[in-house]
């Protein structure tokens, strides 16, 4: 009898979709809500229950026209708004430009640090233009409580 590999290793998300089991109903629910225009979901739960594994698989489950962007905040200093905004902008810029094959916007750290309105008033309209008719699915991972 051959050994079956256990895909569930603590602290390592299951990347291979063939090794990820379950949560079909949750994927279907999120897809349905996204198509209907619902725009905010909170995935929370106890440690080691599979939240990160779920979010690793979510991009493969999204309907066409949705652009997933994952941003991790585990090591971030949650008290510094400008740092959080810059981290968010850099992640969005890199992942959107890579997925859509567009030119990166290259957010300027100095501008973000000197102007807290820059994210919404300047950067976000540029991202919306790059997305065209697509919708951004922003997955914030390891947010501090």
N, CA, C and O atoms as a GROMACS GRO file, in nm:
protein
  580
    1UNK      N    1   0.084  -0.117   0.000
    1UNK     CA    2   0.000   0.000   0.000
    1UNK      C    3   0.089   0.124   0.000
    1UNK      O    4   0.179   0.137   0.083
    2UNK      N    5   0.064   0.215  -0.094
    2UNK     CA    6   0.147   0.335  -0.103
    2UNK      C    7   0.105   0.438   0.000
    2UNK      O    8  -0.011   0.444   0.043
    3UNK      N    9   0.201   0.520   0.039
    3UNK     CA   10   0.172   0.627   0.134
    3UNK      C   11   0.098   0.739   0.063
    3UNK      O   12   0.131   0.774  -0.050
    4UNK      N   13  -0.001   0.795   0.130
    4UNK     CA   14  -0.076   0.909   0.076
    4UNK      C   15  -0.021   1.033   0.144
    4UNK      O   16  -0.014   1.039   0.267
    5UNK      N   17   0.017   1.131   0.064
    5UNK     CA   18   0.072   1.255   0.120
    5UNK      C   19  -0.038   1.333   0.192
    5UNK      O   20  -0.148   1.351   0.139
    6UNK      N   21  -0.008   1.378   0.311
    6UNK     CA   22  -0.100   1.460   0.387
    6UNK      C   23  -0.076   1.605   0.348
    6UNK      O   24   0.031   1.659   0.376
    7UNK      N   25  -0.174   1.671   0.283
    7UNK     CA   26  -0.153   1.808   0.239
    7UNK      C   27  -0.162   1.910   0.352
    7UNK      O   28  -0.128   2.026   0.331
    8UNK      N   29  -0.207   1.870   0.468
    8UNK     CA   30  -0.230   1.963   0.577
    8UNK      C   31  -0.109   1.970   0.670
    8UNK      O   32  -0.097   1.892   0.764
    9UNK      N   33  -0.023   2.063   0.641
    9UNK     CA   34   0.097   2.085   0.720
    9UNK      C   35   0.082   2.223   0.784
    9UNK      O   36   0.068   2.322   0.713
   10UNK      N   37   0.085   2.232   0.916
   10UNK     CA   38   0.068   2.361   0.983
   10UNK      C   39   0.164   2.466   0.927
   10UNK      O   40   0.281   2.438   0.900
   11UNK      N   41   0.113   2.585   0.912
   11UNK     CA   42   0.187   2.703   0.865
   11UNK      C   43   0.223   2.698   0.717
   11UNK      O   44   0.300   2.782   0.671
   12UNK      N   45   0.171   2.602   0.642
   12UNK     CA   46   0.198   2.595   0.498
   12UNK      C   47   0.066   2.580   0.424
   12UNK      O   48   0.003   2.474   0.431
   13UNK      N   49   0.024   2.685   0.351
   13UNK     CA   50  -0.102   2.675   0.277
   13UNK      C   51  -0.094   2.568   0.169
   13UNK      O   52   0.011   2.547   0.109
   14UNK      N   53  -0.206   2.502   0.144
   14UNK     CA   54  -0.214   2.405   0.036
   14UNK      C   55  -0.227   2.483  -0.094
   14UNK      O   56  -0.328   2.551  -0.117
   15UNK      N   57  -0.127   2.473  -0.180
   15UNK     CA   58  -0.127   2.547  -0.305
   15UNK      C   59  -0.190   2.466  -0.418
   15UNK      O   60  -0.263   2.520  -0.501
   16UNK      N   61  -0.162   2.338  -0.421
   16UNK     CA   62  -0.213   2.250  -0.526
   16UNK      C   63  -0.364   2.233  -0.509
   16UNK      O   64  -0.408   2.180  -0.407
   17UNK      N   65  -0.445   2.277  -0.608
   17UNK     CA   66  -0.590   2.265  -0.593
   17UNK      C   67  -0.638   2.121  -0.582
   17UNK      O   68  -0.746   2.096  -0.527
   18UNK      N   69  -0.561   2.025  -0.633
   18UNK     CA   70  -0.600   1.885  -0.622
   18UNK      C   71  -0.589   1.832  -0.479
   18UNK      O   72  -0.648   1.729  -0.446
   19UNK      N   73  -0.514   1.902  -0.394
   19UNK     CA   74  -0.496   1.859  -0.256
   19UNK      C   75  -0.586   1.937  -0.159
   19UNK      O   76  -0.583   1.914  -0.038
   20UNK      N   77  -0.667   2.028  -0.213
   20UNK     CA   78  -0.757   2.107  -0.129
   20UNK      C   79  -0.897   2.047  -0.137
   20UNK      O   80  -0.952   2.030  -0.246
   21UNK      N   81  -0.954   2.014  -0.022
   21UNK     CA   82  -1.084   1.950  -0.019
   21UNK      C   83  -1.181   2.032   0.065
   21UNK      O   84  -1.142   2.098   0.161
   22UNK      N   85  -1.307   2.027   0.027
   22UNK     CA   86  -1.412   2.092   0.105
   22UNK      C   87  -1.430   2.238   0.070
   22UNK      O   88  -1.365   2.290  -0.021
   23UNK      N   89  -1.517   2.301   0.140
   23UNK     CA   90  -1.546   2.444   0.128
   23UNK      C   91  -1.613   2.480  -0.006
   23UNK      O   92  -1.620   2.598  -0.041
   24UNK      N   93  -1.662   2.380  -0.082
   24UNK     CA   94  -1.727   2.411  -0.210
   24UNK      C   95  -1.847   2.504  -0.191
   24UNK      O   96  -1.870   2.594  -0.272
   25UNK      N   97  -1.922   2.481  -0.083
   25UNK     CA   98  -2.039   2.565  -0.058
   25UNK      C   99  -1.998   2.709  -0.027
   25UNK      O  100  -2.067   2.803  -0.067
   26UNK      N  101  -1.888   2.726   0.042
   26UNK     CA  102  -1.840   2.860   0.074
   26UNK      C  103  -1.789   2.931  -0.052
   26UNK      O  104  -1.817   3.049  -0.073
   27UNK      N  105  -1.715   2.859  -0.137
   27UNK     CA  106  -1.671   2.916  -0.265
   27UNK      C  107  -1.791   2.958  -0.349
   27UNK      O  108  -1.792   3.068  -0.405
   28UNK      N  109  -1.891   2.871  -0.358
   28UNK     CA  110  -2.010   2.901  -0.438
   28UNK      C  111  -2.083   3.023  -0.383
   28UNK      O  112  -2.130   3.107  -0.459
   29UNK      N  113  -2.093   3.032  -0.252
   29UNK     CA  114  -2.160   3.146  -0.190
   29UNK      C  115  -2.087   3.277  -0.220
   29UNK      O  116  -2.150   3.377  -0.254
   30UNK      N  117  -1.957   3.276  -0.208
   30UNK     CA  118  -1.880   3.397  -0.236
   30UNK      C  119  -1.892   3.435  -0.383
   30UNK      O  120  -1.912   3.552  -0.415
   31UNK      N  121  -1.882   3.338  -0.474
   31UNK     CA  122  -1.900   3.366  -0.618
   31UNK      C  123  -2.035   3.430  -0.643
   31UNK      O  124  -2.045   3.532  -0.712
   32UNK      N  125  -2.140   3.371  -0.588
   32UNK     CA  126  -2.275   3.424  -0.609
   32UNK      C  127  -2.288   3.566  -0.557
   32UNK      O  128  -2.344   3.653  -0.624
   33UNK      N  129  -2.238   3.590  -0.438
   33UNK     CA  130  -2.248   3.724  -0.380
   33UNK      C  131  -2.166   3.826  -0.459
   33UNK      O  132  -2.211   3.940  -0.476
   34UNK      N  133  -2.049   3.788  -0.507
   34UNK     CA  134  -1.969   3.880  -0.587
   34UNK      C  135  -2.042   3.918  -0.715
   34UNK      O  136  -2.046   4.036  -0.752
   35UNK      N  137  -2.099   3.821  -0.782
   35UNK     CA  138  -2.172   3.847  -0.906
   35UNK      C  139  -2.291   3.939  -0.880
   35UNK      O  140  -2.327   4.020  -0.965
   36UNK      N  141  -2.352   3.926  -0.763
   36UNK     CA  142  -2.467   4.011  -0.728
   36UNK      C  143  -2.426   4.148  -0.676
   36UNK      O  144  -2.513   4.232  -0.650
   37UNK      N  145  -2.296   4.173  -0.662
   37UNK     CA  146  -2.250   4.305  -0.621
   37UNK      C  147  -2.213   4.321  -0.475
   37UNK      O  148  -2.174   4.430  -0.434
   38UNK      N  149  -2.224   4.216  -0.397
   38UNK     CA  150  -2.182   4.227  -0.257
   38UNK      C  151  -2.032   4.243  -0.254
   38UNK      O  152  -1.960   4.172  -0.324
   39UNK      N  153  -1.984   4.337  -0.175
   39UNK     CA  154  -1.842   4.369  -0.190
   39UNK      C  155  -1.756   4.349  -0.066
   39UNK      O  156  -1.635   4.370  -0.073
   40UNK      N  157  -1.812   4.310   0.047
   40UNK     CA  158  -1.730   4.292   0.166
   40UNK      C  159  -1.761   4.157   0.230
   40UNK      O  160  -1.877   4.124   0.256
   41UNK      N  161  -1.656   4.079   0.254
   41UNK     CA  162  -1.668   3.951   0.322
   41UNK      C  163  -1.563   3.947   0.430
   41UNK      O  164  -1.453   4.000   0.413
   42UNK      N  165  -1.595   3.886   0.540
   42UNK     CA  166  -1.499   3.868   0.647
   42UNK      C  167  -1.483   3.719   0.671
   42UNK      O  168  -1.578   3.650   0.704
   43UNK      N  169  -1.361   3.672   0.653
   43UNK     CA  170  -1.330   3.532   0.680
   43UNK      C  171  -1.253   3.532   0.811
   43UNK      O  172  -1.139   3.580   0.818
   44UNK      N  173  -1.314   3.479   0.915
   44UNK     CA  174  -1.247   3.477   1.044
   44UNK      C  175  -1.269   3.340   1.108
   44UNK      O  176  -1.358   3.265   1.069
   45UNK      N  177  -1.188   3.311   1.206
   45UNK     CA  178  -1.201   3.185   1.276
   45UNK      C  179  -1.081   3.161   1.365
   45UNK      O  180  -0.987   3.241   1.369
   46UNK      N  181  -1.087   3.052   1.434
   46UNK     CA  182  -0.978   3.016   1.525
   46UNK      C  183  -0.850   2.991   1.447
   46UNK      O  184  -0.852   2.966   1.326
   47UNK      N  185  -0.739   2.997   1.517
   47UNK     CA  186  -0.610   2.968   1.455
   47UNK      C  187  -0.609   2.826   1.400
   47UNK      O  188  -0.668   2.734   1.457
   48UNK      N  189  -0.540   2.810   1.287
   48UNK     CA  190  -0.516   2.680   1.226
   48UNK      C  191  -0.643   2.609   1.177
   48UNK      O  192  -0.647   2.486   1.168
   49UNK      N  193  -0.746   2.687   1.147
   49UNK     CA  194  -0.870   2.626   1.100
   49UNK      C  195  -0.878   2.620   0.947
   49UNK      O  196  -0.964   2.552   0.891
   50UNK      N  197  -0.786   2.692   0.878
   50UNK     CA  198  -0.781   2.684   0.732
   50UNK      C  199  -0.817   2.812   0.659
   50UNK      O  200  -0.845   2.808   0.539
   51UNK      N  201  -0.816   2.925   0.727
   51UNK     CA  202  -0.851   3.052   0.663
   51UNK      C  203  -0.752   3.087   0.552
   51UNK      O  204  -0.794   3.124   0.442
   52UNK      N  205  -0.624   3.075   0.578
   52UNK     CA  206  -0.522   3.107   0.479
   52UNK      C  207  -0.527   3.009   0.362
   52UNK      O  208  -0.512   3.049   0.247
   53UNK      N  209  -0.548   2.882   0.392
   53UNK     CA  210  -0.560   2.782   0.284
   53UNK      C  211  -0.679   2.814   0.196
   53UNK      O  212  -0.672   2.804   0.073
   54UNK      N  213  -0.788   2.854   0.258
   54UNK     CA  214  -0.908   2.890   0.182
   54UNK      C  215  -0.879   3.009   0.090
   54UNK      O  216  -0.913   3.005  -0.028
   55UNK      N  217  -0.817   3.114   0.144
   55UNK     CA  218  -0.788   3.232   0.063
   55UNK      C  219  -0.684   3.205  -0.045
   55UNK      O  220  -0.683   3.273  -0.148
   56UNK      N  221  -0.599   3.106  -0.025
   56UNK     CA  222  -0.503   3.067  -0.128
   56UNK      C  223  -0.576   3.005  -0.247
   56UNK      O  224  -0.534   3.022  -0.361
   57UNK      N  225  -0.683   2.933  -0.220
   57UNK     CA  226  -0.759   2.868  -0.327
   57UNK      C  227  -0.865   2.958  -0.390
   57UNK      O  228  -0.907   2.934  -0.503
   58UNK      N  229  -0.908   3.062  -0.320
   58UNK     CA  230  -1.017   3.147  -0.368
   58UNK      C  231  -0.994   3.205  -0.508
   58UNK      O  232  -1.089   3.204  -0.587
   59UNK      N  233  -0.876   3.255  -0.542
   59UNK     CA  234  -0.860   3.310  -0.677
   59UNK      C  235  -0.895   3.212  -0.789
   59UNK      O  236  -0.945   3.253  -0.894
   60UNK      N  237  -0.871   3.085  -0.768
   60UNK     CA  238  -0.904   2.984  -0.871
   60UNK      C  239  -1.054   2.962  -0.883
   60UNK      O  240  -1.101   2.905  -0.981
   61UNK      N  241  -1.127   3.006  -0.784
   61UNK     CA  242  -1.271   2.983  -0.780
   61UNK      C  243  -1.353   3.104  -0.825
   61UNK      O  244  -1.476   3.096  -0.835
   62UNK      N  245  -1.286   3.216  -0.852
   62UNK     CA  246  -1.359   3.337  -0.888
   62UNK      C  247  -1.407   3.334  -1.032
   62UNK      O  248  -1.341   3.277  -1.119
   63UNK      N  249  -1.523   3.395  -1.057
   63UNK     CA  250  -1.570   3.403  -1.195
   63UNK      C  251  -1.480   3.496  -1.277
   63UNK      O  252  -1.403   3.574  -1.221
   64UNK      N  253  -1.492   3.487  -1.407
   64UNK     CA  254  -1.415   3.575  -1.495
   64UNK      C  255  -1.455   3.720  -1.468
   64UNK      O  256  -1.570   3.750  -1.437
   65UNK      N  257  -1.359   3.808  -1.481
   65UNK     CA  258  -1.387   3.950  -1.458
   65UNK      C  259  -1.353   3.997  -1.318
   65UNK      O  260  -1.372   4.114  -1.286
   66UNK      N  261  -1.303   3.907  -1.234
   66UNK     CA  262  -1.263   3.943  -1.098
   66UNK      C  263  -1.112   3.925  -1.086
   66UNK      O  264  -1.058   3.822  -1.125
   67UNK      N  265  -1.046   4.026  -1.032
   67UNK     CA  266  -0.900   4.025  -1.021
   67UNK      C  267  -0.864   4.016  -0.873
   67UNK      O  268  -0.883   4.111  -0.798
   68UNK      N  269  -0.811   3.900  -0.831
   68UNK     CA  270  -0.778   3.883  -0.689
   68UNK      C  271  -0.642   3.945  -0.654
   68UNK      O  272  -0.545   3.931  -0.728
   69UNK      N  273  -0.638   4.012  -0.541
   69UNK     CA  274  -0.514   4.068  -0.487
   69UNK      C  275  -0.508   4.031  -0.340
   69UNK      O  276  -0.601   4.057  -0.264
   70UNK      N  277  -0.397   3.969  -0.302
   70UNK     CA  278  -0.378   3.926  -0.164
   70UNK      C  279  -0.271   4.013  -0.098
   70UNK      O  280  -0.163   4.033  -0.153
   71UNK      N  281  -0.304   4.064   0.020
   71UNK     CA  282  -0.210   4.150   0.093
   71UNK      C  283  -0.198   4.096   0.234
   71UNK      O  284  -0.296   4.086   0.306
   72UNK      N  285  -0.075   4.063   0.274
   72UNK     CA  286  -0.049   4.015   0.409
   72UNK      C  287  -0.003   4.129   0.498
   72UNK      O  288   0.074   4.215   0.456
   73UNK      N  289  -0.051   4.130   0.621
   73UNK     CA  290  -0.018   4.238   0.715
   73UNK      C  291   0.044   4.189   0.844
   73UNK      O  292   0.058   4.266   0.938
   74UNK      N  293   0.082   4.063   0.851
   74UNK     CA  294   0.128   4.005   0.976
   74UNK      C  295   0.237   4.085   1.045
   74UNK      O  296   0.231   4.108   1.166
   75UNK      N  297   0.336   4.129   0.970
   75UNK     CA  298   0.449   4.198   1.032
   75UNK      C  299   0.433   4.350   1.033
   75UNK      O  300   0.524   4.421   1.075
   76UNK      N  301   0.319   4.400   0.986
   76UNK     CA  302   0.300   4.544   0.975
   76UNK      C  303   0.273   4.609   1.110
   76UNK      O  304   0.217   4.547   1.201
   77UNK      N  305   0.315   4.733   1.121
   77UNK     CA  306   0.284   4.815   1.237
   77UNK      C  307   0.147   4.878   1.213
   77UNK      O  308   0.135   4.974   1.137
   78UNK      N  309   0.043   4.823   1.276
   78UNK     CA  310  -0.094   4.865   1.250
   78UNK      C  311  -0.124   5.008   1.291
   78UNK      O  312  -0.227   5.063   1.254
   79UNK      N  313  -0.035   5.069   1.366
   79UNK     CA  314  -0.060   5.206   1.411
   79UNK      C  315  -0.015   5.311   1.311
   79UNK      O  316  -0.046   5.429   1.328
   80UNK      N  317   0.055   5.273   1.208
   80UNK     CA  318   0.107   5.368   1.110
   80UNK      C  319   0.024   5.360   0.982
   80UNK      O  320   0.051   5.277   0.896
   81UNK      N  321  -0.075   5.446   0.970
   81UNK     CA  322  -0.167   5.446   0.858
   81UNK      C  323  -0.095   5.459   0.724
   81UNK      O  324  -0.128   5.389   0.628
   82UNK      N  325   0.003   5.547   0.717
   82UNK     CA  326   0.071   5.567   0.588
   82UNK      C  327   0.145   5.441   0.544
   82UNK      O  328   0.150   5.411   0.425
   83UNK      N  329   0.201   5.367   0.638
   83UNK     CA  330   0.270   5.242   0.603
   83UNK      C  331   0.171   5.137   0.554
   83UNK      O  332   0.198   5.066   0.458
   84UNK      N  333   0.056   5.129   0.619
   84UNK     CA  334  -0.048   5.036   0.576
   84UNK      C  335  -0.098   5.072   0.436
   84UNK      O  336  -0.116   4.984   0.351
   85UNK      N  337  -0.120   5.200   0.412
   85UNK     CA  338  -0.167   5.244   0.281
   85UNK      C  339  -0.063   5.214   0.173
   85UNK      O  340  -0.098   5.167   0.064
   86UNK      N  341   0.062   5.239   0.203
   86UNK     CA  342   0.167   5.213   0.105
   86UNK      C  343   0.177   5.063   0.077
   86UNK      O  344   0.190   5.023  -0.039
   87UNK      N  345   0.173   4.981   0.180
   87UNK     CA  346   0.180   4.835   0.161
   87UNK      C  347   0.062   4.788   0.074
   87UNK      O  348   0.080   4.704  -0.015
   88UNK      N  349  -0.055   4.840   0.100
   88UNK     CA  350  -0.173   4.807   0.022
   88UNK      C  351  -0.156   4.849  -0.124
   88UNK      O  352  -0.184   4.771  -0.215
   89UNK      N  353  -0.110   4.970  -0.146
   89UNK     CA  354  -0.092   5.021  -0.282
   89UNK      C  355   0.012   4.941  -0.359
   89UNK      O  356  -0.009   4.909  -0.476
   90UNK      N  357   0.123   4.908  -0.297
   90UNK     CA  358   0.229   4.832  -0.364
   90UNK      C  359   0.177   4.693  -0.403
   90UNK      O  360   0.201   4.647  -0.514
   91UNK      N  361   0.108   4.627  -0.312
   91UNK     CA  362   0.055   4.493  -0.341
   91UNK      C  363  -0.048   4.498  -0.453
   91UNK      O  364  -0.045   4.415  -0.544
   92UNK      N  365  -0.138   4.594  -0.447
   92UNK     CA  366  -0.239   4.609  -0.554
   92UNK      C  367  -0.170   4.635  -0.687
   92UNK      O  368  -0.202   4.573  -0.788
   93UNK      N  369  -0.076   4.728  -0.687
   93UNK     CA  370  -0.006   4.764  -0.811
   93UNK      C  371   0.066   4.643  -0.872
   93UNK      O  372   0.051   4.616  -0.991
   94UNK      N  373   0.142   4.572  -0.792
   94UNK     CA  374   0.219   4.458  -0.844
   94UNK      C  375   0.128   4.348  -0.898
   94UNK      O  376   0.149   4.297  -1.009
   95UNK      N  377   0.028   4.312  -0.820
   95UNK     CA  378  -0.055   4.199  -0.859
   95UNK      C  379  -0.150   4.232  -0.974
   95UNK      O  380  -0.172   4.148  -1.061
   96UNK      N  381  -0.206   4.352  -0.974
   96UNK     CA  382  -0.296   4.390  -1.084
   96UNK      C  383  -0.217   4.402  -1.214
   96UNK      O  384  -0.261   4.352  -1.317
   97UNK      N  385  -0.103   4.468  -1.211
   97UNK     CA  386  -0.025   4.484  -1.334
   97UNK      C  387   0.025   4.349  -1.385
   97UNK      O  388   0.031   4.327  -1.506
   98UNK      N  389   0.060   4.257  -1.295
   98UNK     CA  390   0.106   4.124  -1.337
   98UNK      C  391  -0.008   4.044  -1.400
   98UNK      O  392   0.011   3.978  -1.502
   99UNK      N  393  -0.126   4.050  -1.339
   99UNK     CA  394  -0.238   3.972  -1.390
   99UNK      C  395  -0.295   4.027  -1.519
   99UNK      O  396  -0.338   3.951  -1.606
  100UNK      N  397  -0.295   4.159  -1.533
  100UNK     CA  398  -0.355   4.220  -1.651
  100UNK      C  399  -0.252   4.253  -1.759
  100UNK      O  400  -0.289   4.290  -1.870
  101UNK      N  401  -0.124   4.239  -1.726
  101UNK     CA  402  -0.020   4.271  -1.824
  101UNK      C  403  -0.011   4.420  -1.852
  101UNK      O  404   0.025   4.461  -1.963
  102UNK      N  405  -0.044   4.501  -1.754
  102UNK     CA  406  -0.038   4.647  -1.770
  102UNK      C  407   0.091   4.700  -1.709
  102UNK      O  408   0.160   4.631  -1.634
  103UNK      N  409   0.121   4.822  -1.741
  103UNK     CA  410   0.239   4.889  -1.687
  103UNK      C  411   0.215   4.920  -1.539
  103UNK      O  412   0.110   4.975  -1.504
  104UNK      N  413   0.311   4.886  -1.449
  104UNK     CA  414   0.292   4.918  -1.306
  104UNK      C  415   0.284   5.068  -1.283
  104UNK      O  416   0.344   5.147  -1.356
  105UNK      N  417   0.210   5.106  -1.181
  105UNK     CA  418   0.197   5.247  -1.144
  105UNK      C  419   0.312   5.293  -1.057
  105UNK      O  420   0.338   5.413  -1.047
  106UNK      N  421   0.381   5.200  -0.994
  106UNK     CA  422   0.495   5.228  -0.906
  106UNK      C  423   0.464   5.338  -0.805
  106UNK      O  424   0.511   5.451  -0.819
  107UNK      N  425   0.385   5.306  -0.702
  107UNK     CA  426   0.351   5.405  -0.600
  107UNK      C  427   0.478   5.463  -0.535
  107UNK      O  428   0.570   5.389  -0.499
  108UNK      N  429   0.480   5.592  -0.521
  108UNK     CA  430   0.594   5.663  -0.464
  108UNK      C  431   0.580   5.669  -0.312
  108UNK      O  432   0.488   5.732  -0.261
  109UNK      N  433   0.671   5.604  -0.238
  109UNK     CA  434   0.662   5.603  -0.091
  109UNK      C  435   0.661   5.743  -0.031
  109UNK      O  436   0.591   5.767   0.068
  110UNK      N  437   0.738   5.834  -0.087
  110UNK     CA  438   0.743   5.971  -0.032
  110UNK      C  439   0.607   6.040  -0.042
  110UNK      O  440   0.566   6.111   0.050
  111UNK      N  441   0.538   6.019  -0.153
  111UNK     CA  442   0.406   6.081  -0.171
  111UNK      C  443   0.306   6.020  -0.073
  111UNK      O  444   0.227   6.093  -0.012
  112UNK      N  445   0.308   5.889  -0.057
  112UNK     CA  446   0.216   5.825   0.037
  112UNK      C  447   0.243   5.870   0.180
  112UNK      O  448   0.150   5.890   0.257
  113UNK      N  449   0.370   5.885   0.216
  113UNK     CA  450   0.404   5.923   0.353
  113UNK      C  451   0.371   6.069   0.383
  113UNK      O  452   0.354   6.106   0.499
  114UNK      N  453   0.362   6.150   0.281
  114UNK     CA  454   0.334   6.292   0.304
  114UNK      C  455   0.187   6.328   0.282
  114UNK      O  456   0.146   6.439   0.316
  115UNK      N  457   0.108   6.237   0.226
  115UNK     CA  458  -0.030   6.270   0.193
  115UNK      C  459  -0.119   6.147   0.215
  115UNK      O  460  -0.120   6.056   0.133
  116UNK      N  461  -0.194   6.145   0.326
  116UNK     CA  462  -0.277   6.029   0.356
  116UNK      C  463  -0.396   6.017   0.262
  116UNK      O  464  -0.459   5.911   0.257
  117UNK      N  465  -0.430   6.121   0.187
  117UNK     CA  466  -0.541   6.116   0.091
  117UNK      C  467  -0.499   6.061  -0.045
  117UNK      O  468  -0.583   6.039  -0.131
  118UNK      N  469  -0.371   6.040  -0.064
  118UNK     CA  470  -0.319   6.000  -0.194
  118UNK      C  471  -0.377   5.866  -0.241
  118UNK      O  472  -0.407   5.849  -0.359
  119UNK      N  473  -0.393   5.771  -0.150
  119UNK     CA  474  -0.444   5.639  -0.187
  119UNK      C  475  -0.580   5.650  -0.255
  119UNK      O  476  -0.599   5.594  -0.363
  120UNK      N  477  -0.672   5.721  -0.194
  120UNK     CA  478  -0.807   5.730  -0.249
  120UNK      C  479  -0.821   5.833  -0.362
  120UNK      O  480  -0.893   5.809  -0.458
  121UNK      N  481  -0.753   5.944  -0.350
  121UNK     CA  482  -0.773   6.052  -0.446
  121UNK      C  483  -0.689   6.041  -0.572
  121UNK      O  484  -0.727   6.095  -0.676
  122UNK      N  485  -0.576   5.973  -0.566
  122UNK     CA  486  -0.488   5.964  -0.684
  122UNK      C  487  -0.466   5.820  -0.729
  122UNK      O  488  -0.488   5.786  -0.845
  123UNK      N  489  -0.421   5.737  -0.637
  123UNK     CA  490  -0.384   5.601  -0.673
  123UNK      C  491  -0.505   5.517  -0.714
  123UNK      O  492  -0.503   5.451  -0.818
  124UNK      N  493  -0.612   5.519  -0.633
  124UNK     CA  494  -0.727   5.434  -0.661
  124UNK      C  495  -0.791   5.462  -0.798
  124UNK      O  496  -0.824   5.367  -0.868
  125UNK      N  497  -0.810   5.588  -0.840
  125UNK     CA  498  -0.864   5.612  -0.974
  125UNK      C  499  -0.776   5.552  -1.085
  125UNK      O  500  -0.829   5.509  -1.187
  126UNK      N  501  -0.646   5.550  -1.066
  126UNK     CA  502  -0.557   5.489  -1.165
  126UNK      C  503  -0.578   5.337  -1.169
  126UNK      O  504  -0.577   5.277  -1.277
  127UNK      N  505  -0.595   5.276  -1.054
  127UNK     CA  506  -0.620   5.132  -1.048
  127UNK      C  507  -0.752   5.100  -1.116
  127UNK      O  508  -0.761   5.005  -1.194
  128UNK      N  509  -0.856   5.178  -1.087
  128UNK     CA  510  -0.987   5.156  -1.149
  128UNK      C  511  -0.977   5.164  -1.301
  128UNK      O  512  -1.040   5.086  -1.372
  129UNK      N  513  -0.899   5.258  -1.351
  129UNK     CA  514  -0.882   5.271  -1.496
  129UNK      C  515  -0.813   5.147  -1.553
  129UNK      O  516  -0.850   5.100  -1.660
  130UNK      N  517  -0.714   5.095  -1.482
  130UNK     CA  518  -0.642   4.975  -1.529
  130UNK      C  519  -0.735   4.853  -1.526
  130UNK      O  520  -0.725   4.766  -1.613
  131UNK      N  521  -0.822   4.846  -1.429
  131UNK     CA  522  -0.914   4.733  -1.417
  131UNK      C  523  -1.020   4.734  -1.527
  131UNK      O  524  -1.076   4.629  -1.561
  132UNK      N  525  -1.049   4.852  -1.581
  132UNK     CA  526  -1.156   4.870  -1.678
  132UNK      C  527  -1.287   4.820  -1.619
  132UNK      O  528  -1.333   4.874  -1.519
  133UNK      N  529  -1.348   4.718  -1.676
  133UNK     CA  530  -1.477   4.667  -1.627
  133UNK      C  531  -1.461   4.556  -1.523
  133UNK      O  532  -1.560   4.505  -1.471
  134UNK      N  533  -1.338   4.518  -1.494
  134UNK     CA  534  -1.315   4.410  -1.397
  134UNK      C  535  -1.332   4.462  -1.254
  134UNK      O  536  -1.327   4.582  -1.229
  135UNK      N  537  -1.353   4.369  -1.162
  135UNK     CA  538  -1.369   4.402  -1.021
  135UNK      C  539  -1.249   4.349  -0.942
  135UNK      O  540  -1.204   4.237  -0.964
  136UNK      N  541  -1.200   4.430  -0.853
  136UNK     CA  542  -1.090   4.391  -0.766
  136UNK      C  543  -1.144   4.312  -0.647
  136UNK      O  544  -1.240   4.355  -0.583
  137UNK      N  545  -1.084   4.197  -0.619
  137UNK     CA  546  -1.116   4.121  -0.499
  137UNK      C  547  -0.994   4.131  -0.409
  137UNK      O  548  -0.892   4.067  -0.434
  138UNK      N  549  -1.006   4.211  -0.307
  138UNK     CA  550  -0.894   4.239  -0.217
  138UNK      C  551  -0.903   4.147  -0.097
  138UNK      O  552  -1.001   4.150  -0.023
  139UNK      N  553  -0.800   4.065  -0.077
  139UNK     CA  554  -0.796   3.971   0.034
  139UNK      C  555  -0.688   4.016   0.132
  139UNK      O  556  -0.569   4.004   0.104
  140UNK      N  557  -0.732   4.069   0.245
  140UNK     CA  558  -0.640   4.116   0.348
  140UNK      C  559  -0.618   4.003   0.446
  140UNK      O  560  -0.713   3.956   0.510
  141UNK      N  561  -0.495   3.959   0.460
  141UNK     CA  562  -0.462   3.841   0.539
  141UNK      C  563  -0.380   3.884   0.661
  141UNK      O  564  -0.294   3.971   0.652
  142UNK      N  565  -0.409   3.820   0.774
  142UNK     CA  566  -0.334   3.841   0.898
  142UNK      C  567  -0.345   3.985   0.948
  142UNK      O  568  -0.248   4.042   0.998
  143UNK      N  569  -0.463   4.042   0.935
  143UNK     CA  570  -0.483   4.176   0.991
  143UNK      C  571  -0.478   4.169   1.143
  143UNK      O  572  -0.533   4.076   1.203
  144UNK      N  573  -0.413   4.265   1.206
  144UNK     CA  574  -0.408   4.264   1.352
  144UNK      C  575  -0.549   4.287   1.409
  144UNK      O  576  -0.629   4.360   1.351
  145UNK      N  577  -0.576   4.223   1.521
  145UNK     CA  578  -0.707   4.239   1.583
  145UNK      C  579  -0.723   4.380   1.633
  145UNK      O  580  -0.827   4.413   1.690
   0.00000   0.00000   0.00000
